[in-house]
Amino acid sequence: MSTAGNVQQLQQDLQNELTTANQLLRLISLEVQKIKNLTNPGGEFEENIKQNVSTIASLANIQQINITNLPPVKHLQLDLSQHTNQNMSYEQHDSFRNSMDESQ
């Protein structure tokens, strides 16, 4: 392959990588927006916490428990290393990149 051909192939490879990176950034942006909407004041997360507090207070009242003397809840450290994205995994992104390379 000539030098011009090599340069053209490198340019095409770079364009493919940029296209894939752009699509990944769009997916990340959508996920961040979902998190922001969920955690905004008055959002779903806050409402769930309020509902849980109310439910616990109601249950404590039914059981005649003084909730001011309850021990603090231990915080759990979640291992998200095995978490898979429901939209697209890294392997799917990689196969998408490979299919883009093959189609060019």
N, C-alpha and C positions, 0 to 999 in steps of 0.2 A: 504494500500500500504506500502511496506517495506521502510526502510530508503534508501536502494540502489535504489529502484524504484523512491523515491522522488528526490534523487540526480540526477538520470538519466533524470527525467522530467524537473528539474530545468536547467540542462545542455542543454536540447533540447530547452526549452523556451529561454534561453540566446542566443543560436545559431540562433533561429528564429529572435530575436530582432536585433542581429548583422547583419543578412542578410538584414533585412528591413532597418536598419540604413545605411548600405553600399549602397543600391539601392537609398535611398533618397540623400545621399551625391553625388552619381553619377549624379542624376538629377540636384542638386544644382550646381555642377561643370559645367554641360552643359549650364545652364542658365547664370552663371557668365562668361563663355567663350563667349556666345552670346553678353552679355553686353560689354565685353572688345572689341570685334570685332566692335560693333556698335559705341563705343565712342573713338576708336583709332584715332589719328591724321590722317586726310584724309579718315576717315571712313564715313559711311552712315549718321551719325548724323551731322558731320561737313559739309558734302556736302549739306544736307537739309537746314542747317542754312545759308550757303552761297547762296543757291538758293532763300531762302526766303528773304534775304537781297537784293538780286538783283531784285527780283520781287517787293518788296516794293519801292525800288529806282525807278524802271520803272514806277510804278503806281503814285508815287509822282511827277515824271517828267511829266507824262501825265496830272496830275491835277495841275501842276505848284505849288507844295508845297515845301517849303524849309524844308527838313527833318532834318536839324541841329537844328531847333526850336521845334521839336516834343517833347511832354512830355515823360518821361520814362515810359516804360511798367510796370504795376504792376505785381509782381510775385505772382503766385497762389500757395497755399499750397495744394497739392493733398492728398486726403484721400485714401490711398491704403489698408486700413483695410478690405475693401470689395472685394479686388482684388482676383480673382481666377486664379490659374495657369492652362493654357490650357493643360498641360501634365497630371497632376494628382493632385486632391485635397487631403487635409489631410484625409477626410473621405474615399477616395479610398485607401490611404495608410493604413489606419486603417483596412479596410475590407480585404485588401491584407494580412496584418499581421494575422487577424483572420482566413483567409482561409489557411494560412501557418500552423497555430496551429492545425487546424482541419485535415489537410492532414498528419500530423505526427503521 
